[in-house]
């Protein structure tokens, strides 16, 4: 039997982890995601998402992949895979899993796209989008939440998500246009900067209203025309910053 030269063995040891990373973009989060939580997440996806009207395979797989229990306070982790919103501090919430899945499905997110996530919160919606699209830019108006989400997403290996603190009403013009824009806070009217930053063929999902909110779907056509329709009632925290000032 021919022996393998030591230099080739050394090269193989160095290259093996690099090749493993290149084989798939999704980071390995197995060390922080035990079997108990995976089982609860699979049940959530099967019963509350696929069991309703979430049919997009990419969205279902993204919801299976993201460890929601790591995006909420530790004291609430036993409730992580209930289909309900949960508080994350500073009067903010992590959205109901069904609503996250529905908005992602309606956005028609796909590989090769660039997404804008307005209202980072815990970073959960950004992580779900990051399982599907190539780049995610996420804006959070509260500095503490922005900092925590940035660190959390980095620790989980989402190196193609960029988080910054700012007013989501203005979008992120330096990175526009976006194929997908998902907003997790409700203004009274759809901010024009977000429409302007939508790419031709792109979709904007946004809750609109005060006492009563509708989930509005805006699509920009190839010729620049914009169409909109509603997709049922929702309940999100109000959009603050410039959107709040315009109400006064």
SEMILUM-146091 format. One line per field, with one value per residue (C-alpha): residue in three letters; x, z, y. Coordinates in steps of 0.25 Angstrom, whole numbers, padded with zeros to 4 digits, always signed. Layout:
N
code <- c(ALA;...)
c1 <- c(X;...)
c3 <- c(Z;...)
c2 <- c(Y;...)
//
This chain:
248
code <- c(UNK;UNK;UNK;UNK;UNK;UNK;UNK;UNK;UNK;UNK;UNK;UNK;UNK;UNK;UNK;UNK;UNK;UNK;UNK;UNK;UNK;UNK;UNK;UNK;UNK;UNK;UNK;UNK;UNK;UNK;UNK;UNK;UNK;UNK;UNK;UNK;UNK;UNK;UNK;UNK;UNK;UNK;UNK;UNK;UNK;UNK;UNK;UNK;UNK;UNK;UNK;UNK;UNK;UNK;UNK;UNK;UNK;UNK;UNK;UNK;UNK;UNK;UNK;UNK;UNK;UNK;UNK;UNK;UNK;UNK;UNK;UNK;UNK;UNK;UNK;UNK;UNK;UNK;UNK;UNK;UNK;UNK;UNK;UNK;UNK;UNK;UNK;UNK;UNK;UNK;UNK;UNK;UNK;UNK;UNK;UNK;UNK;UNK;UNK;UNK;UNK;UNK;UNK;UNK;UNK;UNK;UNK;UNK;UNK;UNK;UNK;UNK;UNK;UNK;UNK;UNK;UNK;UNK;UNK;UNK;UNK;UNK;UNK;UNK;UNK;UNK;UNK;UNK;UNK;UNK;UNK;UNK;UNK;UNK;UNK;UNK;UNK;UNK;UNK;UNK;UNK;UNK;UNK;UNK;UNK;UNK;UNK;UNK;UNK;UNK;UNK;UNK;UNK;UNK;UNK;UNK;UNK;UNK;UNK;UNK;UNK;UNK;UNK;UNK;UNK;UNK;UNK;UNK;UNK;UNK;UNK;UNK;UNK;UNK;UNK;UNK;UNK;UNK;UNK;UNK;UNK;UNK;UNK;UNK;UNK;UNK;UNK;UNK;UNK;UNK;UNK;UNK;UNK;UNK;UNK;UNK;UNK;UNK;UNK;UNK;UNK;UNK;UNK;UNK;UNK;UNK;UNK;UNK;UNK;UNK;UNK;UNK;UNK;UNK;UNK;UNK;UNK;UNK;UNK;UNK;UNK;UNK;UNK;UNK;UNK;UNK;UNK;UNK;UNK;UNK;UNK;UNK;UNK;UNK;UNK;UNK;UNK;UNK;UNK;UNK;UNK;UNK;UNK;UNK;UNK;UNK;UNK;UNK)
c1 <- c(+0000;+0006;+0007;+0001;+0012;+0011;+0010;-0002;-0008;-0006;-0012;-0024;-0026;-0025;-0035;-0045;-0052;-0051;-0058;-0069;-0072;-0072;-0082;-0094;-0096;-0105;-0096;-0095;-0104;-0105;-0097;-0107;-0120;-0123;-0132;-0143;-0144;-0143;-0154;-0163;-0159;-0163;-0176;-0179;-0175;-0184;-0196;-0197;-0190;-0191;-0204;-0210;-0206;-0191;-0187;-0174;-0163;-0152;-0160;-0164;-0149;-0145;-0155;-0149;-0135;-0136;-0135;-0145;-0142;-0129;-0136;-0144;-0141;-0136;-0148;-0158;-0151;-0161;-0171;-0162;-0169;-0183;-0190;-0190;-0183;-0174;-0168;-0153;-0152;-0153;-0168;-0165;-0168;-0163;-0174;-0183;-0176;-0188;-0188;-0173;-0175;-0187;-0179;-0167;-0176;-0184;-0170;-0166;-0152;-0143;-0128;-0120;-0129;-0125;-0135;-0137;-0143;-0149;-0151;-0140;-0145;-0138;-0133;-0142;-0149;-0135;-0130;-0142;-0139;-0124;-0127;-0133;-0127;-0113;-0112;-0121;-0120;-0127;-0130;-0134;-0138;-0134;-0119;-0119;-0128;-0119;-0107;-0112;-0118;-0105;-0097;-0107;-0108;-0092;-0091;-0101;-0093;-0101;-0090;-0098;-0107;-0104;-0111;-0110;-0118;-0126;-0140;-0146;-0156;-0144;-0140;-0126;-0123;-0108;-0112;-0124;-0131;-0137;-0144;-0151;-0155;-0162;-0166;-0169;-0175;-0188;-0188;-0201;-0197;-0187;-0174;-0170;-0155;-0158;-0166;-0155;-0145;-0152;-0146;-0154;-0161;-0159;-0169;-0171;-0179;-0184;-0194;-0202;-0211;-0213;-0225;-0228;-0216;-0216;-0204;-0201;-0194;-0188;-0182;-0173;-0175;-0164;-0169;-0169;-0183;-0187;-0199;-0204;-0214;-0217;-0215;-0223;-0222;-0210;-0205;-0191;-0185;-0186;-0174;-0167;-0157;-0162;-0174;-0179;-0175;-0184;-0197;-0195)
c3 <- c(+0000;-0004;+0008;+0006;+0007;+0020;+0012;+0005;+0018;+0024;+0012;+0014;+0028;+0025;+0013;+0019;+0028;+0016;+0007;+0017;+0018;+0003;+0001;+0007;+0011;+0023;+0036;+0046;+0058;+0063;+0076;+0080;+0075;+0083;+0078;+0087;+0081;+0067;+0070;+0075;+0062;+0053;+0060;+0059;+0044;+0041;+0049;+0049;+0036;+0026;+0033;+0029;+0016;+0016;+0004;-0001;+0001;+0003;+0014;+0021;+0021;+0026;+0037;+0041;+0040;+0049;+0064;+0069;+0084;+0082;+0078;+0091;+0106;+0112;+0122;+0111;+0103;+0107;+0099;+0087;+0078;+0081;+0069;+0076;+0078;+0090;+0097;+0095;+0103;+0101;+0098;+0086;+0081;+0073;+0062;+0062;+0054;+0044;+0041;+0038;+0029;+0022;+0020;+0015;+0005;+0000;-0003;-0012;-0007;-0015;-0016;-0023;-0017;-0007;+0004;+0013;+0027;+0034;+0049;+0053;+0067;+0071;+0057;+0055;+0042;+0036;+0039;+0032;+0020;+0021;+0019;+0005;-0001;-0003;+0005;+0016;+0021;+0034;+0041;+0056;+0062;+0076;+0078;+0089;+0081;+0068;+0076;+0082;+0068;+0061;+0071;+0071;+0056;+0055;+0066;+0058;+0046;+0038;+0031;+0020;+0029;+0032;+0043;+0046;+0056;+0049;+0044;+0035;+0030;+0021;+0017;+0013;+0000;-0001;-0003;-0011;-0020;-0012;-0018;-0004;+0007;+0019;+0030;+0044;+0049;+0045;+0040;+0036;+0022;+0013;+0014;+0000;+0001;+0003;-0010;-0017;-0012;-0018;-0030;-0042;-0040;-0025;-0014;-0001;+0011;+0021;+0032;+0031;+0040;+0055;+0062;+0050;+0042;+0029;+0023;+0010;-0002;-0012;-0025;-0034;-0049;-0059;-0065;-0052;-0049;-0035;-0031;-0017;-0010;+0005;+0011;+0023;+0037;+0045;+0058;+0059;+0068;+0063;+0054;+0061;+0057;+0045;+0043;+0057;+0055;+0043;+0051;+0060)
c2 <- c(+0000;+0014;+0023;+0037;+0048;+0056;+0069;+0064;+0060;+0073;+0080;+0071;+0075;+0090;+0089;+0080;+0091;+0101;+0092;+0088;+0103;+0105;+0093;+0101;+0115;+0111;+0112;+0101;+0104;+0090;+0093;+0103;+0096;+0083;+0072;+0077;+0090;+0084;+0075;+0087;+0095;+0083;+0082;+0097;+0097;+0084;+0088;+0104;+0107;+0096;+0092;+0106;+0113;+0114;+0105;+0111;+0100;+0111;+0118;+0105;+0101;+0114;+0114;+0100;+0105;+0117;+0114;+0124;+0121;+0128;+0141;+0143;+0145;+0132;+0132;+0131;+0120;+0110;+0118;+0120;+0110;+0114;+0122;+0135;+0148;+0149;+0162;+0164;+0177;+0192;+0190;+0182;+0168;+0156;+0154;+0142;+0131;+0130;+0145;+0144;+0132;+0139;+0152;+0144;+0136;+0148;+0155;+0144;+0144;+0135;+0132;+0144;+0155;+0166;+0169;+0181;+0177;+0189;+0188;+0178;+0175;+0162;+0159;+0147;+0152;+0156;+0142;+0135;+0144;+0141;+0126;+0130;+0142;+0146;+0159;+0165;+0179;+0182;+0195;+0196;+0210;+0206;+0205;+0194;+0185;+0188;+0184;+0171;+0167;+0170;+0161;+0150;+0149;+0149;+0138;+0129;+0131;+0140;+0148;+0153;+0161;+0175;+0182;+0197;+0207;+0217;+0221;+0211;+0221;+0226;+0212;+0209;+0218;+0214;+0200;+0201;+0196;+0184;+0172;+0170;+0180;+0174;+0184;+0180;+0193;+0200;+0214;+0222;+0222;+0215;+0223;+0228;+0225;+0210;+0210;+0218;+0208;+0196;+0189;+0186;+0173;+0175;+0174;+0182;+0176;+0186;+0187;+0200;+0207;+0211;+0205;+0195;+0190;+0184;+0176;+0183;+0177;+0186;+0182;+0190;+0186;+0185;+0198;+0206;+0205;+0201;+0193;+0189;+0180;+0176;+0162;+0162;+0169;+0169;+0175;+0181;+0192;+0206;+0211;+0222;+0233;+0241;+0233;+0236;+0251;+0251;+0247;+0260)
//
